[in-house]
Amino acid sequence: MGININQPKRELAILVGVATPKIRPHVATEHLEELQRLAKTAGAEVVQTFLQRVQSYNTATLIGEGKVEEIKTALETHEAGLVIFDEDLSGSQVRNLEECLPGIKVLDRTGIILDIFAKQAVTAESRLMVEVAQLQYMVPRLTHAWTHLSRQAGGHGIGMCGPGESQLETDRRIISTRIQELKKKLKKIEGARERQADRREDIFQVAIVGYTNAGKSTLTNRLTGANVYVEDKLFATLDSTMRKLHVGEGQYILLSDTVGFIRKLPHHLVDTFKSTLGVASHAHCILEVVDSTASDYKEHLEVTHNVLDGLIDKETPRLLVFNKAESADENRRTELLENYPNAFQVSAKENIGMESLLERLITEKNLWKAQRQEEKKAILQQPEGWVAQTIA
């Protein structure tokens, strides 16, 4: 499925976006720009982009027949072999498009993200999660894989159930069984993580969250002096990493850098990767990192909040950090100051504003420590039987 991202030569790709009454042209354009970065991360070279305005999606090909012909001509002109759509495609839409564009691979946004995930997964857990997501993505598209067999069967009437249909059902059962096996393995890993989290309950923990490529790993490196992998591309890392931030003799804060978020992810993909955000649910403070140079930073914030809702306790302190301040112009910095007066404007890369952020983290740690001491004192002041019952 998708791009062979191990090829030394980049595949030539054409991107297709759709503007609808709900998705205005300027928003669709921003989404296409992000799709271009995804394509680049996956190893493709974008040679042309198309944006079509429609009142509603075409059930057969998502876009109109005329636009499909334009894309076909562009593919021939550029000698490209890949088309990537910014919207998710159904199995029948992929089949129809590949019939209209013979010899061309057709991917959607989820497909390209899964290609990137498959390349970036390092730990056993992230590899399991990627496989689950790939299999769930594959199931509704199995019809396409076996159409040649169903056509050989000659039809769908009584007595005409050929090998295509039986193979399709067999494959669905195999995939379903495999998904259940993988989820059991993930459940065990999640249980082990929960036990590790219980052992860290007396350590002040901060989770760094935010949109992909906002600079979370760079921020972690700057604060801790660690050497977390950093690269200027989307989803440079998939796995959560933990580092110690030393704040005095024998004192430290545990920082967790989590997987980045991105817009327009289907629910099953979000649910699959939510387990990597388990560290955030155990955190005593959240650092929400935003790229201050992004034109659509407000949408980045919205995406982050949507993912975190229901995962993070509402009482958990959240610190908003606008990163990459060295690249933001004066108008943007003024805008952020006016709209988010309590936020931090920093540059993890150039070490700007980091002292103030560190001081605030130490303050939050001290407040948490004082609260913990009060809670323990309150327990000890209860009747002896009550304490024993509580501990038990």
C-alpha positions as CSV (number, residue, x, y, z in Angstrom):
1,M,0.0,0.0,0.0
2,G,1.2,3.5,-0.8
3,I,4.6,4.9,-1.5
4,N,7.8,2.8,-1.4
5,I,9.5,5.3,1.0
6,N,12.8,3.3,0.8
7,Q,13.3,4.3,-2.9
8,P,16.3,6.6,-3.3
9,K,14.4,8.4,-6.2
10,R,11.4,10.4,-5.1
11,E,8.1,9.4,-6.7
12,L,6.4,12.2,-8.6
13,A,2.9,13.0,-7.2
14,I,-0.1,15.2,-7.9
15,L,-2.2,16.4,-5.0
16,V,-5.9,17.0,-5.1
17,G,-8.0,19.1,-2.6
18,V,-11.7,19.9,-2.5
19,A,-13.4,23.1,-1.4
20,T,-17.0,22.7,-0.3
21,P,-19.6,25.0,1.3
22,K,-18.2,23.8,4.7
23,I,-14.5,23.9,3.6
24,R,-13.8,27.4,2.2
25,P,-11.1,27.7,-0.6
26,H,-8.5,29.4,1.7
27,V,-8.9,26.6,4.3
28,A,-8.7,23.9,1.6
29,T,-5.5,25.6,0.3
30,E,-4.0,25.5,3.8
31,H,-4.9,21.8,4.0
32,L,-3.3,21.1,0.6
33,E,-0.1,22.8,1.8
34,E,0.0,20.5,4.8
35,L,-0.7,17.5,2.5
36,Q,2.3,18.6,0.5
37,R,4.5,18.4,3.6
38,L,3.1,15.0,4.3
39,A,3.9,13.8,0.8
40,K,7.4,15.2,1.1
41,T,7.9,13.4,4.5
42,A,6.7,10.1,2.8
43,G,9.3,10.5,0.1
44,A,7.3,12.0,-2.8
45,E,8.0,15.0,-4.9
46,V,4.9,17.1,-5.7
47,V,4.8,18.3,-9.3
48,Q,1.3,19.9,-9.3
49,T,-1.7,20.5,-7.1
50,F,-5.4,20.7,-8.0
51,L,-8.2,22.3,-6.0
52,Q,-11.8,21.8,-7.1
53,R,-14.8,23.6,-5.7
54,V,-17.9,21.4,-5.4
55,Q,-21.3,21.7,-3.7
56,S,-21.0,18.1,-2.6
57,Y,-18.7,15.1,-3.1
58,N,-19.0,12.9,-6.1
59,T,-19.9,9.5,-4.8
60,A,-18.0,7.7,-7.6
61,T,-14.8,9.7,-7.7
62,L,-15.0,12.4,-5.1
63,I,-14.4,15.0,-7.8
64,G,-16.1,15.6,-11.2
65,E,-15.3,13.7,-14.3
66,G,-13.8,16.8,-16.0
67,K,-11.3,17.3,-13.1
68,V,-10.3,13.6,-13.3
69,E,-9.5,14.1,-17.0
70,E,-7.4,17.2,-16.1
71,I,-5.5,15.2,-13.6
72,K,-4.9,12.4,-16.1
73,T,-3.4,14.9,-18.6
74,A,-1.2,16.4,-15.9
75,L,0.0,12.9,-14.9
76,E,1.0,12.2,-18.5
77,T,2.7,15.6,-18.8
78,H,4.8,15.2,-15.7
79,E,5.2,11.4,-16.0
80,A,3.9,11.1,-12.5
81,G,2.6,7.9,-11.0
82,L,0.9,8.9,-7.9
83,V,-2.2,10.9,-6.9
84,I,-2.9,11.9,-3.3
85,F,-6.3,13.2,-2.2
86,D,-6.7,15.4,0.8
87,E,-10.0,13.8,1.7
88,D,-10.5,10.1,2.7
89,L,-11.6,7.9,-0.2
90,S,-14.0,4.9,0.0
91,G,-12.9,1.6,-1.5
92,S,-15.2,2.1,-4.5
93,Q,-13.8,5.6,-5.1
94,V,-10.3,4.3,-5.1
95,R,-11.3,1.5,-7.6
96,N,-13.1,4.0,-9.9
97,L,-10.2,6.4,-9.8
98,E,-7.7,3.7,-10.6
99,E,-9.9,2.6,-13.5
100,C,-10.0,6.2,-14.8
101,L,-6.2,6.6,-14.2
102,P,-4.7,3.2,-15.3
103,G,-1.3,2.4,-13.9
104,I,-1.5,5.2,-11.3
105,K,-1.5,4.7,-7.5
106,V,-4.3,6.5,-5.7
107,L,-3.9,7.4,-2.0
108,D,-5.9,9.6,0.4
109,R,-4.7,11.6,3.4
110,T,-5.0,8.7,5.8
111,G,-3.1,6.4,3.5
112,I,-0.1,8.7,3.2
113,I,-0.1,9.2,7.0
114,L,-0.1,5.5,7.6
115,D,2.9,5.2,5.2
116,I,4.8,7.7,7.3
117,F,3.7,6.0,10.5
118,A,5.0,2.7,9.2
119,K,8.4,4.2,8.5
120,Q,8.7,6.1,11.8
121,A,7.5,3.4,14.2
122,V,10.5,2.3,16.3
123,T,9.2,0.6,19.5
124,A,7.2,-2.6,19.6
125,E,4.2,-0.7,20.8
126,S,4.2,1.9,18.0
127,R,4.7,-0.9,15.4
128,L,1.7,-2.8,16.8
129,M,-0.4,0.4,16.7
130,V,0.6,1.1,13.1
131,E,-0.3,-2.4,12.1
132,V,-3.8,-2.2,13.8
133,A,-4.4,1.1,12.0
134,Q,-3.3,-0.3,8.6
135,L,-5.5,-3.3,8.9
136,Q,-8.5,-1.2,10.0
137,Y,-7.8,1.1,7.0
138,M,-7.6,-1.9,4.7
139,V,-10.9,-3.7,5.6
140,P,-13.3,-1.4,3.7
141,R,-10.9,-1.4,0.7
142,L,-10.8,-5.1,0.3
143,T,-13.5,-5.0,-2.3
144,H,-11.0,-3.4,-4.7
145,A,-8.4,-6.0,-4.1
146,W,-10.7,-8.9,-5.2
147,T,-12.8,-7.3,-8.0
148,H,-11.0,-9.4,-10.7
149,L,-12.1,-12.6,-9.0
150,S,-15.7,-11.5,-8.5
151,R,-16.0,-10.6,-12.2
152,Q,-14.7,-14.1,-13.1
153,A,-17.5,-15.5,-11.0
154,G,-19.9,-14.0,-13.5
155,G,-22.4,-12.3,-11.2
156,H,-24.1,-12.2,-7.9
157,G,-27.2,-14.3,-8.5
158,I,-28.1,-17.6,-6.8
159,G,-25.4,-20.2,-7.4
160,M,-23.1,-17.5,-8.7
161,C,-21.1,-16.8,-5.5
162,G,-17.6,-17.2,-6.9
163,P,-14.1,-17.3,-5.4
164,G,-13.9,-13.6,-5.2
165,E,-16.6,-13.3,-2.6
166,S,-15.5,-16.3,-0.5
167,Q,-11.9,-15.0,-0.6
168,L,-13.1,-11.6,0.5
169,E,-15.0,-13.0,3.5
170,T,-12.0,-15.1,4.4
171,D,-9.7,-12.1,4.3
172,R,-12.0,-10.1,6.5
173,R,-12.1,-12.9,9.1
174,I,-8.3,-13.2,9.0
175,I,-7.8,-9.4,9.4
176,S,-10.4,-9.2,12.2
177,T,-8.6,-12.0,14.1
178,R,-5.3,-10.3,13.6
179,I,-6.6,-7.0,14.9
180,Q,-7.9,-8.7,18.0
181,E,-4.6,-10.4,18.6
182,L,-2.7,-7.1,18.2
183,K,-5.1,-5.3,20.5
184,K,-4.5,-7.9,23.2
185,K,-0.8,-7.3,22.9
186,L,-1.3,-3.6,23.1
187,K,-3.5,-4.1,26.2
188,K,-0.6,-5.9,28.0
189,I,1.8,-3.1,27.1
190,E,-0.7,-0.5,28.3
191,G,-1.1,-2.4,31.6
192,A,2.7,-2.4,32.0
193,R,2.7,1.4,31.4
194,E,0.0,1.9,34.0
195,R,2.1,0.0,36.5
196,Q,5.1,2.2,35.7
197,A,3.0,5.3,36.0
198,D,1.8,4.2,39.5
199,R,5.5,3.9,40.6
200,R,6.1,7.5,39.4
201,E,3.1,9.0,41.2
202,D,5.4,10.8,43.7
203,I,7.4,12.5,40.9
204,F,6.1,15.8,39.3
205,Q,5.4,14.9,35.7
206,V,4.9,17.3,32.7
207,A,3.5,16.2,29.4
208,I,4.5,18.1,26.2
209,V,1.7,18.0,23.7
210,G,0.8,19.8,20.5
211,Y,0.4,19.8,16.7
212,T,3.0,17.8,14.8
213,N,6.2,19.8,14.0
214,A,5.5,22.5,16.6
215,G,9.0,21.9,18.1
216,K,8.1,19.7,21.1
217,S,11.3,17.6,20.8
218,T,13.4,20.7,20.4
219,L,11.8,22.1,23.5
220,T,12.5,18.9,25.4
221,N,16.2,19.0,24.3
222,R,16.6,22.6,25.4
223,L,15.0,22.1,28.8
224,T,16.8,18.8,29.6
225,G,20.0,18.9,27.6
226,A,18.9,15.6,26.1
227,N,19.4,14.5,22.5
228,V,15.9,13.6,21.4
229,Y,15.6,13.0,17.7
230,V,14.7,16.3,15.9
231,E,13.9,16.8,12.2
232,D,12.0,19.4,10.3
233,K,9.2,17.1,9.1
234,L,5.8,15.9,10.2
235,F,5.7,13.0,12.6
236,A,9.4,12.9,13.1
237,T,8.8,10.7,16.1
238,L,5.8,8.5,17.0
239,D,6.8,7.2,20.5
240,S,6.5,9.0,23.8
241,T,9.9,9.8,25.3
242,M,10.7,10.7,28.9
243,R,13.5,12.9,30.1
244,K,14.6,14.3,33.5
245,L,14.7,18.0,33.9
246,H,17.0,18.7,36.9
247,V,15.8,21.7,39.0
248,G,18.1,21.5,42.0
249,E,20.2,19.0,44.0
250,G,18.4,15.7,43.9
251,Q,15.3,17.4,42.5
252,Y,13.9,16.9,39.0
253,I,10.8,17.1,36.8
254,L,9.9,14.2,34.5
255,L,9.2,15.6,31.0
256,S,7.2,13.5,28.5
257,D,7.3,14.3,24.8
258,T,4.3,12.8,23.0
259,V,3.3,12.1,19.4
260,G,2.2,15.1,17.4
261,F,-1.4,15.7,16.4
262,I,-2.7,16.5,12.9
263,R,-6.0,17.6,11.4
264,K,-8.6,15.4,9.6
265,L,-7.5,12.1,11.2
266,P,-10.3,9.5,11.2
267,H,-11.5,8.3,14.6
268,H,-10.0,4.8,14.4
269,L,-6.6,6.3,13.8
270,V,-6.9,8.7,16.8
271,D,-8.2,5.9,19.0
272,T,-5.4,3.6,18.0
273,F,-2.7,6.1,19.0
274,K,-4.4,7.5,22.1
275,S,-2.6,4.9,24.2
276,T,0.7,6.7,23.5
277,L,-0.9,9.8,25.1
278,G,-1.4,7.8,28.3
279,V,1.5,9.7,29.8
280,A,-0.4,12.9,29.4
281,S,-3.4,11.6,31.4
282,H,-1.0,10.9,34.3
283,A,0.8,14.3,34.0
284,H,0.5,16.9,36.7
285,C,1.0,19.7,34.2
286,I,0.5,20.0,30.5
287,L,2.8,22.1,28.2
288,E,0.8,22.8,25.1
289,V,3.2,23.8,22.3
290,V,2.1,25.7,19.3
291,D,4.1,26.8,16.2
292,S,3.7,30.6,16.4
293,T,4.6,31.0,12.7
294,A,1.8,28.8,11.5
295,S,-0.9,30.8,9.6
296,D,-3.5,28.4,10.9
297,Y,-2.3,28.1,14.4
298,K,-5.8,28.6,15.8
299,E,-6.9,25.4,14.0
300,H,-3.8,23.6,15.4
301,L,-5.0,24.6,18.9
302,E,-8.5,23.4,18.1
303,V,-7.2,20.0,16.9
304,T,-5.0,19.6,20.0
305,H,-7.9,20.5,22.3
306,N,-10.3,18.0,20.6
307,V,-7.8,15.2,21.1
308,L,-7.1,16.1,24.7
309,D,-10.8,16.4,25.7
310,G,-11.8,13.5,27.8
311,L,-8.2,12.4,28.2
312,I,-6.9,15.2,30.5
313,D,-8.4,16.1,33.9
314,K,-9.9,19.6,33.7
315,E,-8.1,20.5,36.9
316,T,-4.7,19.7,35.5
317,P,-2.8,23.0,34.9
318,R,-2.1,23.8,31.2
319,L,0.7,26.1,30.1
320,L,0.4,27.5,26.5
321,V,3.7,27.8,24.8
322,F,4.1,29.5,21.4
323,N,7.4,28.2,20.0
324,K,9.6,29.4,17.1
325,A,9.3,33.0,18.3
326,E,12.5,33.8,16.4
327,S,10.7,33.3,13.1
328,A,7.4,35.0,13.9
329,D,7.0,38.6,12.7
330,E,6.2,41.5,15.0
331,N,2.5,41.5,14.0
332,R,2.1,37.9,14.9
333,R,3.9,38.3,18.3
334,T,1.7,41.3,19.1
335,E,-1.4,39.3,18.1
336,L,-0.4,36.4,20.3
337,L,0.3,38.7,23.2
338,E,-3.1,40.4,22.9
339,N,-5.1,37.2,22.5
340,Y,-3.1,34.9,24.8
341,P,-1.6,37.2,27.5
342,N,-0.7,34.4,29.8
343,A,1.0,32.3,27.2
344,F,4.8,32.0,26.8
345,Q,6.5,33.1,23.6
346,V,9.7,31.2,23.3
347,S,12.3,29.9,20.9
348,A,13.6,26.5,21.9
349,K,16.0,26.6,19.0
350,E,17.6,30.0,20.0
351,N,17.0,29.6,23.7
352,I,14.7,32.7,23.9
353,G,12.2,32.9,26.8
354,M,13.2,29.5,28.2
355,E,14.2,30.8,31.7
356,S,10.7,32.2,32.3
357,L,9.2,28.9,31.2
358,L,11.5,26.9,33.5
359,E,10.7,29.2,36.5
360,R,7.0,28.6,35.9
361,L,7.5,24.8,35.8
362,I,9.4,25.0,39.1
363,T,6.5,27.0,40.6
364,E,4.0,24.5,39.4
365,K,6.1,21.7,40.9
366,N,6.3,23.4,44.2
367,L,2.5,24.0,44.2
368,W,1.9,20.4,43.4
369,K,4.3,19.3,46.1
370,A,2.6,21.5,48.7
371,Q,-0.8,20.1,47.7
372,R,0.5,16.6,48.0
373,Q,1.8,17.2,51.5
374,E,-1.5,18.7,52.5
375,E,-3.4,15.7,51.2
376,K,-1.1,13.3,53.1
377,K,-1.4,15.4,56.3
378,A,-5.2,15.3,55.9
379,I,-5.1,11.5,55.6
380,L,-2.9,11.1,58.7
381,Q,-5.2,13.3,60.8
382,Q,-8.2,11.0,60.1
383,P,-9.2,8.3,62.7
384,E,-6.7,5.4,62.8
385,G,-9.2,2.9,61.5
386,W,-10.2,5.2,58.6
387,V,-6.5,5.6,57.6
388,A,-6.0,1.8,57.7
389,Q,-9.1,1.3,55.6
390,T,-8.1,3.9,53.1
391,I,-4.6,2.4,52.7
392,A,-6.0,-1.0,52.3
